[in-house]
Amino acid sequence: MAQGQAGGASRTDYRIAARLDGETKKVTGTLELRWTNRSGEAVSDLWFHLYLNAFSNNRSTHMIESDGKLRDEPMTDGWGWSRVVSARVAGAENGGFQDLMPSFRYRRPDDGNEEDRTVFSLDLPRAVQAGESVRVEIKWESQLPRVRRRTGYKDDFLLVAQWFPKLGVYEAGRGWNCHQFHMTTEFYSDYGTYDVTLDLPIEYEGKVGASGVKLNDTPKGDRIEVRFVAPSPGDQRREDAFGKRPLVHDFTWTADPRFEVFRQIFKFKEWAERFPEEVEKASAIFGEEPKLRDVDVTVMIHPERRSQAERHFRAACAALFFYGLWFGEYPYQHITVVDPAWGAGAGGMEYPTLFTCGTRLFSTEDMHRPEGVTVHECGHQFWYGLVGNNEFEAAWLDEGLNTYTDSEVLLRVYGKDRGATDYARIPVSGVRLADLPGGGKITDALAVREVVLPLPFFENPKIRLLRDSGAVDYWRDQPLLTFVPQWDDPRWNDRVGYLRDPDTDPIQTAGWKYADRTSYGTNSYARTGVALRTLQGLVGNEAFFKGMRHFSRVWRYEHPYPEDFYASFQEGAGLELDWYFRELFQTTGTVDWSVAVEQERRGRLRGFEQGEGGDFILRDEPVKESDAEESGEPYRVEVELRKKGELRLPLSVRLTFADGSTRDLVWTREEQGEVAWKRIEFESEHKLISAVIDPERGYYVDRDLSNNRWYDETDSLSPWRWAERICAQYQHYLHFIQGLGG
């Protein structure tokens, strides 16, 4: 895979004017783009994305890969499409524009699918030389789809993303990087500026949000004209904390007459006073006093959830504070937080200076909802927004880095996540310890759920005996008597996600080339987060954050690839870690370490003893349990370490003795490469009471943590307590079944 080149990315500036038909949800628009070629090569054509054509029919690449479903819902209506009406390039002999439509061609660079129309190209009459610019004007029409994934409408709610013909990214030595829109891929485009004017029905007045800032909002009869500029004019004139002029690489807008709009300001000083220790740590690591700009925050939320507006604001501020503290300040003056319409399928998506959340009614802060989604999506303003990786080919460079970071923020600001169980969408604190019976024909019948009737003329006829009901389910479970409290550390939740599929594909895999959606989700999110957190445990906090911040600084407003991340991190951390990135990110290797201990004291001599004259004398006194202790002999200790799997990390082991003393050992990578076990034998005056692998719990990649600790004494009480609660759960469940039978 070709590496990017910091400081060498091309630039694309857009001026867009678009009109929405409020009834049909059709958009007609004109865009003028200026592309500046900084690739160092002459370029003779331009490649564009037409993302909305992924929703134009059931044979697009996106729909084939998703089995005709969007967010698990079959798509049978609400189709969308996009069509280029005209395309012209400036520079004709008479000083005007030259028609490019005769060269218009749909492209299928990934799979050759003739029914996919999400990429097209235009040939230029003259190649754009290195350092030159080209100006192109395109008119297009789009039918917005019913929003199910990232873009479209639901009633009057609009989330209009990836909605215009968007130029791909030209990469030196590779040509145009302009992939088709796949089921498991997101986006990739050049940085630049946007000046966008929207002509909308008047009912959207004051209820429109977009990337950048709004410059005017002008009513014109039954229509309204709204203009946004991204970044804001002021931001385009100022340098950010790293001495660079802010740019963005996309533009998205949203509107809904039902939006309620709340505006507040993120103030760094207030958060610094709330977390002074974090500020001190950052100051010590980076050698400078942290200072972040204040940011205008707009929350656009629906009336039924207005009580959560303040919570969205605080969660966004939490991300702006900690991500800025660690990776450099958010450089834009404004950010928009969007609570999508219920059932729209538009939540949890990021765009420059605007993101959508996800929430529910009756949630509390300690449930991390909406806080978890808000922190994550706001975090994308840094990973993807400011460091613009290729999300098609290396989605983990934003999703995985963001997964690591959002868990760190959530723990610091909100603490552990309280587990809850839903009854009729109302959360009840606690979780059951064991699953209820069901899942097969017999168990479903015994559980009074579903019976399959043996009728010859019907294919698999079923009768639902007991339908889902919040009240009935609550009566059945008796949560106050059978549930247990659950508090999850979000960092360890990432490990749970990693364990779902830890070894199907390497992390470093193109988004559409993973085995399936599970592998894509695991590797792009949780497994990358676990690999980074393990890296932090390996190198320590200072080196880790120096490496991450250096990557963020060097590649801000640029397009890094995995090799760029590896190199930049090592340069910032001042460490050689090629082996780590190779083993953790480029292979499917896993590891399971374990520890076992045998120890004993030698008692009095038994059997034959040789006397002074050479005769053997039998010592056959009765054996007593106290003999070993009374002998005063030292303990003979044998600690055995084992490793299953291909990964090798320097592994620390802490031994603790009865007198309170400890002894730390290290099983090196080199030793693990020679043989998959290590036996340590020694004598000790004091009894060994515990042996613990990775005592600081810095390694999150171990597949089984249950065998990482050995104790001389076992806890015999806790298993009975858990068993009692499980028995109580099933006792109540059997009473419930008995009651149904009369």
C-alpha positions in Angstrom: 0.0 0.0 0.0 1.4 3.4 -1.0 2.2 5.8 1.8 0.8 9.3 2.0 3.0 12.3 2.1 2.5 15.0 4.7 2.2 18.4 3.3 1.6 17.1 -0.3 -2.1 16.5 -0.4 -4.1 18.1 -3.2 -6.8 20.6 -2.4 -10.4 20.9 -3.5 -12.6 24.0 -3.0 -16.3 23.9 -3.7 -19.1 26.4 -4.3 -22.5 24.7 -4.3 -26.0 26.0 -4.8 -28.8 23.5 -4.3 -32.6 23.5 -4.2 -34.8 21.0 -2.3 -38.4 20.1 -3.5 -40.2 19.7 -0.2 -42.7 17.2 -1.5 -40.6 14.9 -3.6 -37.4 15.3 -1.6 -35.5 15.9 -4.9 -32.4 18.0 -5.0 -31.2 20.0 -8.0 -27.8 21.7 -7.8 -24.8 23.3 -9.4 -21.3 23.0 -8.0 -18.1 24.7 -9.1 -14.9 23.1 -7.8 -11.3 24.2 -8.1 -8.9 21.3 -7.7 -5.2 22.1 -7.1 -2.9 19.3 -8.2 -0.2 18.8 -5.6 0.6 15.1 -6.5 3.7 15.9 -8.4 2.3 14.2 -11.5 0.3 15.4 -14.5 -3.4 14.3 -14.3 -5.5 13.9 -17.4 -8.9 13.0 -15.9 -11.1 13.5 -12.8 -12.9 10.8 -10.9 -16.0 11.4 -8.8 -18.2 9.7 -6.3 -22.0 9.5 -6.8 -22.8 7.9 -3.4 -26.6 8.1 -3.7 -26.6 5.7 -6.6 -25.8 3.0 -4.0 -29.5 3.2 -3.2 -30.8 3.3 -6.8 -31.5 -0.4 -7.2 -31.0 -3.8 -5.5 -28.0 -4.7 -7.7 -25.7 -1.9 -6.7 -22.5 -3.2 -5.0 -23.7 -1.8 -1.7 -27.0 -3.5 -1.9 -25.6 -6.8 -3.1 -23.1 -6.9 -0.2 -25.8 -6.1 2.3 -28.2 -8.7 1.0 -30.7 -6.0 0.1 -30.9 -4.7 3.6 -29.9 -1.4 5.2 -29.3 -1.5 8.9 -31.0 -5.0 8.8 -34.2 -3.7 7.2 -35.0 -4.9 3.7 -35.1 -2.1 1.2 -38.2 -2.4 -1.0 -39.0 1.3 -1.5 -37.7 4.7 -0.8 -35.0 4.4 -3.4 -32.6 7.2 -4.2 -30.3 8.2 -7.1 -28.1 10.9 -8.5 -27.6 12.0 -12.1 -25.1 14.3 -13.7 -26.9 16.7 -16.0 -23.9 18.6 -17.4 -20.2 18.9 -16.7 -17.9 21.7 -18.1 -14.3 22.7 -17.5 -13.0 26.3 -17.6 -10.3 27.2 -20.1 -11.8 27.0 -23.5 -10.2 29.1 -26.3 -12.8 31.8 -26.0 -12.3 32.0 -22.3 -15.5 30.1 -21.4 -16.2 26.5 -20.5 -15.8 23.3 -22.5 -18.3 20.4 -22.4 -17.0 17.3 -20.7 -20.1 15.1 -21.0 -18.9 13.2 -24.1 -16.2 11.6 -21.9 -18.5 10.8 -19.0 -18.1 7.1 -18.0 -19.2 5.1 -15.0 -16.3 3.3 -13.3 -16.3 0.0 -11.3 -12.7 -0.2 -10.0 -13.4 -2.7 -7.3 -15.7 -5.4 -8.6 -16.7 -4.6 -12.2 -20.4 -4.6 -11.3 -22.2 -3.1 -14.3 -25.2 -2.2 -12.2 -23.1 0.0 -9.8 -23.0 3.7 -10.7 -21.4 5.2 -7.6 -18.2 6.3 -9.4 -17.8 8.2 -12.7 -14.9 9.9 -14.5 -14.4 12.8 -16.9 -11.5 13.2 -19.3 -9.9 16.6 -19.4 -9.0 18.3 -22.7 -5.6 19.1 -21.2 -3.7 17.4 -18.4 -3.4 19.3 -15.1 0.3 19.7 -14.5 1.8 19.5 -11.0 1.0 22.7 -9.1 -1.7 23.8 -11.5 -5.4 24.1 -10.8 -8.5 23.2 -12.8 -12.0 24.6 -12.5 -15.0 22.4 -13.2 -18.7 23.1 -13.2 -21.2 20.3 -12.7 -25.0 20.4 -12.7 -26.8 17.4 -11.1 -30.1 16.0 -9.8 -30.6 13.7 -6.8 -33.5 11.9 -5.4 -32.9 11.5 -1.7 -33.6 8.0 -0.4 -35.7 7.1 2.6 -32.9 7.5 5.2 -31.8 4.1 6.5 -28.0 4.5 6.4 -26.3 7.8 6.6 -28.4 9.9 4.2 -31.9 10.7 3.1 -35.3 11.7 4.6 -38.0 10.5 7.0 -41.1 12.6 6.8 -39.8 16.1 7.0 -36.5 15.1 8.7 -33.5 15.4 6.4 -29.9 14.2 6.8 -28.3 15.1 3.5 -24.8 13.5 3.4 -22.7 12.4 0.4 -25.2 14.2 -1.7 -23.3 15.9 -4.4 -20.7 14.6 -7.0 -17.6 14.5 -4.9 -14.1 14.4 -6.3 -12.0 11.4 -5.3 -8.4 11.7 -4.1 -5.5 11.6 -6.5 -2.5 9.8 -5.1 1.0 9.9 -6.6 1.9 6.6 -8.0 -1.6 5.1 -7.6 -3.8 7.4 -9.6 -7.3 8.2 -8.5 -8.4 6.6 -5.3 -12.1 6.6 -5.8 -13.7 3.3 -4.6 -17.3 2.2 -5.1 -19.6 2.6 -2.2 -19.5 -0.7 -0.3 -21.6 -1.9 2.6 -18.8 -1.7 5.1 -16.9 1.4 3.8 -17.2 5.0 4.5 -15.6 7.9 2.7 -12.4 9.6 1.5 -11.9 13.0 -0.1 -9.5 15.9 -0.3 -9.3 18.8 2.2 -10.5 22.2 1.1 -13.3 24.7 1.7 -17.0 24.8 1.1 -19.4 27.7 0.3 -22.9 26.2 0.1 -26.2 27.9 -0.5 -29.4 25.9 0.1 -32.9 26.9 -1.2 -35.4 25.2 1.1 -39.2 25.4 2.0 -39.9 28.1 4.5 -40.9 25.6 7.3 -37.2 24.8 7.7 -36.4 28.4 8.7 -34.1 28.4 11.8 -34.1 24.6 11.8 -31.1 23.9 9.5 -27.7 22.7 10.6 -24.6 22.1 8.5 -20.9 21.8 8.4 -19.1 25.1 9.1 -21.1 28.2 10.2 -24.3 29.9 8.9 -23.6 33.3 7.3 -27.2 34.2 6.4 -30.8 32.9 6.6 -32.9 34.9 4.1 -36.7 34.3 3.7 -38.0 34.5 0.1 -41.7 34.1 0.0 -42.5 30.5 0.8 -38.8 29.6 0.5 -35.7 30.3 2.5 -32.2 30.7 1.4 -29.5 29.6 3.8 -25.7 29.9 3.3 -23.0 28.0 5.1 -19.2 28.3 4.8 -16.8 25.6 6.1 -14.5 26.3 7.7 -15.8 29.7 8.8 -14.3 32.8 7.2 -12.6 33.5 10.5 -11.1 30.0 10.8 -9.8 30.1 7.3 -7.8 33.2 8.2 -6.3 31.9 11.5 -3.7 29.3 12.3 -4.5 26.5 14.6 -2.5 25.3 17.6 -0.1 23.4 15.2 0.4 26.5 13.0 -1.8 25.3 10.1 -4.8 26.8 8.4 -8.0 24.8 9.1 -9.6 22.9 6.2 -12.4 20.4 6.0 -13.0 17.4 3.7 -16.7 17.1 3.4 -20.0 19.0 3.8 -23.3 17.7 5.2 -26.5 19.4 6.3 -29.6 18.5 8.2 -33.0 20.0 8.7 -36.3 19.3 10.4 -39.2 21.7 11.3 -39.5 19.8 14.6 -35.9 20.5 15.7 -35.5 22.4 19.0 -32.2 24.3 18.9 -30.0 24.8 21.9 -26.7 26.8 21.8 -24.0 26.9 24.5 -20.3 27.4 24.6 -17.6 24.8 25.5 -15.2 26.7 27.8 -11.8 25.1 28.3 -11.2 26.9 31.6 -14.3 25.3 33.2 -13.2 21.8 32.2 -9.6 22.4 33.2 -10.8 23.4 36.7 -12.9 20.2 36.8 -9.9 18.0 35.8 -6.8 19.7 37.0 -4.9 16.4 37.4 -5.4 15.6 33.7 -4.2 19.0 32.7 -1.1 18.6 34.8 -0.4 15.1 33.3 -0.7 16.5 29.8 1.5 19.4 30.7 4.2 17.1 32.0 4.0 14.8 29.0 4.1 17.4 26.2 6.2 20.0 28.0 3.7 22.9 27.5 0.8 24.4 29.3 -2.4 23.1 27.6 -4.8 25.8 26.1 -7.8 25.0 24.0 -10.1 27.5 22.2 -13.6 27.9 23.3 -16.2 26.4 20.9 -19.8 27.3 20.0 -21.9 24.1 20.4 -25.4 23.8 18.8 -27.6 20.9 19.8 -30.5 20.1 17.4 -32.8 17.8 19.2 -36.4 16.5 18.9 -39.1 17.7 21.4 -39.6 14.3 23.1 -36.0 14.2 24.1 -35.4 17.9 24.9 -34.4 17.0 28.4 -31.3 15.3 27.0 -30.0 18.4 25.3 -27.8 19.4 28.2 -26.4 15.9 28.4 -25.5 15.9 24.7 -23.8 19.3 25.2 -21.7 18.0 28.2 -20.7 14.8 26.3 -19.6 16.8 23.3 -17.6 19.1 25.6 -16.0 16.0 27.3 -14.7 14.9 23.9 -13.5 18.4 22.9 -11.6 18.7 26.2 -9.9 15.3 26.4 -9.2 14.8 22.7 -7.9 18.3 22.4 -5.8 17.9 25.6 -4.2 14.7 24.2 -4.1 15.3 20.4 -4.3 19.1 19.8 -7.2 21.5 20.0 -10.3 21.4 17.9 -9.6 24.2 15.4 -13.1 25.2 14.3 -15.3 27.8 16.0 -18.5 25.8 15.9 -19.8 22.2 16.1 -23.3 20.9 15.6 -24.7 17.9 17.6 -27.8 16.3 15.8 -30.4 14.1 17.5 -32.0 12.4 14.5 -35.7 11.7 14.2 -36.9 8.5 15.9 -36.7 5.5 13.5 -34.7 7.4 10.9 -31.7 5.1 11.0 -29.5 8.2 10.8 -27.8 8.1 14.2 -24.1 7.6 15.0 -22.4 9.2 12.0 -19.7 11.8 11.7 -19.0 14.7 9.4 -16.8 17.7 9.6 -18.1 20.0 12.4 -21.4 18.1 12.5 -22.3 14.7 13.8 -25.4 12.6 14.6 -25.9 10.9 17.9 -28.1 8.1 19.1 -30.2 8.0 22.3 -33.3 6.6 24.0 -35.8 7.7 26.6 -35.5 7.0 30.3 -31.7 6.6 30.2 -29.4 8.0 32.8 -25.8 9.2 32.6 -24.4 6.1 34.3 -25.9 4.0 31.4 -23.6 6.0 29.0 -26.5 6.6 26.7 -26.6 9.1 24.9 -23.2 10.0 26.3 -21.3 7.0 24.7 -22.5 7.7 21.2 -22.0 11.5 21.5 -18.5 11.2 22.8 -17.6 8.7 20.1 -19.1 10.7 17.2 -17.6 14.0 18.5 -14.3 12.2 18.8 -14.4 11.6 15.0 -13.8 15.3 14.6 -10.2 14.4 15.5 -9.8 10.9 14.0 -11.2 11.3 10.5 -12.1 15.0 10.7 -8.6 16.4 11.3 -6.5 13.3 10.4 -8.2 12.3 7.2 -7.4 8.6 6.7 -8.7 6.6 3.8 -11.8 5.1 5.4 -12.2 2.7 2.4 -8.9 1.0 2.9 -8.0 1.7 6.5 -11.2 2.4 8.5 -9.4 1.3 11.7 -7.2 4.4 11.5 -10.2 6.5 12.6 -12.7 4.0 14.1 -10.1 2.1 16.1 -8.2 5.1 17.3 -11.5 6.7 18.3 -12.7 3.5 20.1 -9.6 3.6 22.2 -10.0 7.3 23.0 -13.8 7.4 23.7 -13.5 4.7 26.3 -10.8 6.6 28.1 -13.0 9.7 28.1 -16.1 7.9 29.3 -14.4 6.4 32.2 -12.9 9.7 33.4 -16.0 11.7 33.0 -18.9 9.3 33.7 -17.3 6.3 35.5 -18.3 2.7 34.8 -21.3 1.8 32.7 -24.4 0.6 34.7 -26.0 -2.5 33.2 -29.7 -2.5 32.7 -32.4 -4.7 31.2 -35.3 -3.3 29.1 -39.0 -4.0 29.7 -41.2 -2.3 27.2 -38.3 0.0 26.4 -38.0 1.0 30.1 -34.6 0.1 31.6 -34.5 -1.7 34.9 -31.2 -1.8 36.8 -29.4 -5.1 36.8 -28.9 -8.1 34.5 -29.8 -11.8 34.7 -26.9 -14.2 35.4 -28.0 -16.9 33.0 -29.9 -16.9 29.7 -33.5 -18.1 29.7 -34.1 -21.5 28.0 -35.1 -21.3 24.3 -33.6 -21.2 20.9 -34.7 -24.6 19.6 -38.0 -26.3 18.7 -38.2 -28.3 21.9 -36.9 -25.6 24.3 -39.1 -22.9 22.7 -42.1 -25.1 23.2 -41.2 -25.9 26.8 -40.6 -22.2 27.4 -44.1 -21.5 26.1 -42.7 -19.3 23.3 -43.4 -21.0 20.0 -44.6 -24.3 18.7 -44.0 -25.7 15.2 -47.0 -27.7 14.0 -46.5 -30.8 11.8 -49.0 -29.7 9.1 -48.3 -31.3 5.7 -49.6 -28.4 3.5 -47.7 -25.6 5.2 -44.0 -24.9 5.3 -42.8 -24.7 8.9 -46.1 -23.4 10.4 -45.6 -21.7 13.8 -47.8 -20.6 16.7 -46.6 -17.9 19.0 -47.9 -19.0 22.4 -46.6 -16.1 24.4 -45.8 -12.8 22.7 -43.3 -10.3 24.1 -44.7 -8.1 26.8 -42.9 -5.8 29.1 -45.2 -6.3 32.0 -45.4 -10.1 31.6 -41.6 -10.4 31.2 -41.1 -8.3 34.3 -43.4 -10.6 36.2 -41.6 -13.6 34.8 -38.0 -12.4 35.7 -38.7 -10.8 39.1 -35.6 -8.6 38.6 -35.5 -7.3 42.2 -35.1 -10.9 43.4 -33.0 -12.5 40.7 -30.9 -9.8 38.9 -27.5 -8.7 39.9 -25.9 -5.2 39.5 -23.4 -4.9 36.7 -20.8 -2.1 36.3 -18.6 -2.2 33.2 -15.4 -0.4 32.6 -15.7 0.8 29.0 -12.0 0.0 28.3 -12.7 -3.7 29.2 -15.9 -3.6 27.1 -13.6 -3.0 24.1 -11.9 -6.3 25.0 -15.3 -8.1 25.0 -15.8 -6.8 21.5 -12.4 -8.0 20.4 -13.1 -11.5 21.7 -16.1 -11.8 19.4 -13.8 -12.4 16.4 -10.1 -11.9 17.3 -8.4 -13.9 14.5 -10.4 -14.0 11.2 -8.6 -11.1 9.5 -5.7 -8.8 10.2 -6.6 -5.3 11.4 -4.9 -3.9 8.4 -7.5 -5.0 5.8 -9.5 -2.9 3.3 -13.0 -2.3 4.5 -14.8 -4.4 1.9 -12.3 -7.2 2.0 -13.0 -8.5 5.6 -14.6 -11.9 5.8 -17.9 -10.4 7.0 -19.5 -7.6 8.9 -18.5 -9.2 12.2 -14.8 -9.2 11.2 -15.1 -5.7 9.9 -16.6 -4.4 13.0 -14.3 -6.2 15.4 -11.1 -5.2 13.6 -12.0 -1.6 12.8 -13.3 -0.8 16.3 -12.6 -3.1 19.3 -9.5 -5.0 18.2 -7.7 -1.8 17.2 -8.7 -0.2 20.5 -7.4 -3.3 22.4 -4.1 -3.3 20.4 -3.6 0.4 21.1 -4.4 0.0 24.8 -2.0 -2.9 25.0 0.6 -0.8 23.3 0.1 1.8 26.0 0.7 -0.8 28.6 3.8 -1.9 26.9 5.5 1.5 26.4 3.9 3.6 29.2 1.7 6.6 29.2 4.3 9.2 28.3 5.7 7.5 25.2 2.2 6.4 24.1 0.7 9.9 24.2 3.8 11.5 22.6 3.5 9.0 19.8 -0.2 9.6 19.2 0.1 13.4 19.4 3.0 13.4 17.0 0.9 11.5 14.5 -2.0 13.9 15.0 0.3 16.9 14.5 2.2 15.7 11.4 -0.9 14.4 9.6 -3.4 17.1 10.4 -5.4 18.0 7.2 -3.5 15.2 5.4 -4.1 11.6 4.3 -2.1 9.0 6.3 -2.0 5.3 5.6 -1.1 2.6 8.1 2.6 2.7 7.4 2.5 6.5 8.1 0.8 5.8 11.5 3.4 3.2 12.4 6.4 5.5 11.5 4.9 8.6 13.0 4.1 7.0 16.3 7.5 5.5 16.6 9.1 8.9 15.8 7.0 10.6 18.4 7.5 8.0 21.1 11.2 7.6 20.4 10.9 3.8 20.3 11.5 1.0 17.7 8.2 -0.9 17.5 8.0 -2.3 14.0 7.7 -5.8 15.4 4.6 -4.7 17.5 2.8 -3.2 14.6 3.7 -6.1 12.4 2.4 -8.7 14.8 -0.6 -6.9 16.2 -1.9 -5.1 13.1 -0.8 -7.1 10.1 -1.4 -10.7 11.2 -4.2 -12.7 12.8 -2.1 -13.8 15.7 -3.5 -14.1 19.2 -2.2 -15.2 22.6 -3.3 -16.8 25.8 -0.8 -16.8 28.7 -1.3 -18.9 31.8 0.4 -19.5 35.1 0.5 -22.6 37.4 2.4 -23.1 40.7 3.5 -26.1 42.6 5.2 -25.6 46.0 6.0 -27.8 49.0 8.2 -28.1 52.1 10.3 -31.2 52.6 9.4 -33.0 55.8 11.5 -35.3 57.9 13.6 -37.9 56.1 11.7 -41.1 55.5 12.7 -44.5 54.0 16.2 -45.8 54.4 18.9 -43.6 55.9 22.6 -44.6 55.4 24.4 -44.7 58.8 28.0 -43.9 59.6 29.1 -47.5 59.1 27.5 -47.7 55.7 24.4 -49.6 56.9 20.9 -48.6 55.8 18.5 -47.8 58.6 14.8 -47.6 58.0 13.0 -44.5 59.2 9.4 -45.5 59.4 7.9 -43.2 62.0 4.2 -42.4 61.4 3.7 -39.4 58.9 2.2 -36.3 60.4 0.6 -33.4 58.6 2.7 -31.0 60.6 6.0 -32.7 59.7 6.6 -30.4 56.7 6.0 -27.2 58.7 8.0 -28.4 61.7 11.0 -29.3 59.6 11.9 -25.7 59.0 12.9 -26.5 55.5 12.5 -23.8 52.8 9.6 -24.0 50.3 10.5 -25.5 47.0 8.6 -23.5 44.4 7.9 -24.2 40.8 6.2 -21.5 38.7 5.3 -22.6 35.1 4.3 -20.1 32.4 2.6 -21.2 29.2 1.7 -19.5 26.0 -0.8 -20.5 23.3 -0.9 -18.4 20.1 1.5 -16.5 17.9 1.8 -13.2 19.6 4.9 -12.4 21.8 5.0 -9.5 24.2 7.5 -9.1 27.1 5.4 -10.6 30.0 5.8 -9.5 33.6 5.0 -11.9 36.5 4.6 -10.8 40.1 5.1 -13.3 42.9 3.8 -12.3 46.4 5.0 -14.1 49.5 3.4 -14.6 53.0 5.6 -12.0 54.6 4.3 -9.3 52.1 7.4 -9.3 49.9 7.2 -9.4 46.2 9.4 -10.6 43.3 9.0 -9.5 39.7 10.0 -11.7 36.8 10.0 -11.1 33.0 9.4 -13.7 30.3 11.0 -12.0 27.3 9.8 -12.1 23.7 12.9 -13.9 22.7 12.3 -16.7 25.2 8.7 -17.0 24.1 9.9 -17.4 20.5 12.2 -20.3 21.4 9.7 -22.3 23.5 6.1 -21.8 24.5 6.6 -22.4 28.2 9.0 -21.3 31.0 9.6 -23.1 34.3 11.0 -21.1 37.2 12.3 -23.0 40.2 13.6 -21.6 43.4 13.5 -22.0 47.2 11.9 -19.6 49.5 11.8 -19.2 53.2 8.3 -17.8 53.0 5.3 -19.4 51.4 4.2 -18.1 47.9 0.6 -16.9 48.2 0.0 -15.6 44.6 1.5 -15.5 41.1 0.0 -12.9 38.7 0.7 -12.5 35.0 0.6 -8.8 33.9 0.0 -7.4 37.4 -0.6 -3.9 36.0 -3.3 -5.3 33.7 -1.8 -3.4 30.7 -2.3 -6.2 28.1 -5.8 -6.4 26.8 -5.1 -9.0 24.0 -4.9 -12.1 26.2 -7.8 -14.3 25.1 -8.4 -15.9 28.5 -7.7 -13.9 31.7 -9.1 -16.6 34.0 -5.8 -18.5 34.0 -3.6 -15.4 34.5 -3.6 -15.6 38.3 -2.8 -18.3 40.8 -3.6 -18.1 44.5 -2.6 -20.4 47.3 -6.1 -20.2 48.9 -9.2 -20.3 46.8 -12.5 -18.4 47.4 -15.1 -21.1 48.2 -17.9 -18.7 49.1 -18.4 -16.6 46.0 -19.3 -19.6 43.7 -22.1 -20.5 46.1 -23.4 -17.0 46.1 -23.6 -16.8 42.3 -25.1 -20.3 42.2 -27.8 -19.2 44.7 -28.8 -16.3 42.6 -28.9 -18.4 39.4 -31.1 -21.0 41.2 -33.4 -18.3 42.4 -33.7 -17.0 38.8 -34.7 -20.4 37.4 -37.0 -21.1 40.4 -39.0 -18.0 39.7 -39.0 -18.9 36.0 -40.4 -22.4 36.7 -43.1 -20.9 39.0 -44.0 -18.6 36.1 -44.3 -21.5 33.6 -46.3 -23.5 36.2 -48.7 -20.5 36.6 -49.3 -20.4 32.9 -50.4 -24.0 33.0 -53.0 -23.3 35.7 
